[in-house]
Amino acid sequence: MGCHSMPHKIIMLDSTPPPPPLSFEETTPLSITAELNRVRDYFCKALNSIKNKGKADVISAFSLALGEASAASARLTLPSMVHEDQDVRRQSNQVKDELAVMFSKALSDREIFTI
């Protein structure tokens, strides 16, 4: 039975409710920095925990860590384009550059991907 002959059915992968709408009303340069530090800490711990695992475990764990950090990065960088406060936009833009470096280093880390 090929894919085309299978009955069409929507499969829900997760029953998690959607996240609340994004709001940047209380976003400040300090809150952006605090969230960046939290994301960095999480991502660094996640990467350190997956080094020296088997190939399948590394790919799976890295994908999960990257997904979580990427979702957080969207919350941190979107204010650079939409926030009314210039200082918040400036800080968010700076964070965008810092996250790009963090992701680039992770994606080129031979300790993670050498199995």
Summary of the structure (lengths in Angstrom):
residues: 115
radius of gyration: 18.3
end to end distance: 36.4
largest distance: 58.4
contacts: 265
relative contact order: 0.15
helix: 68%
strand: 0%
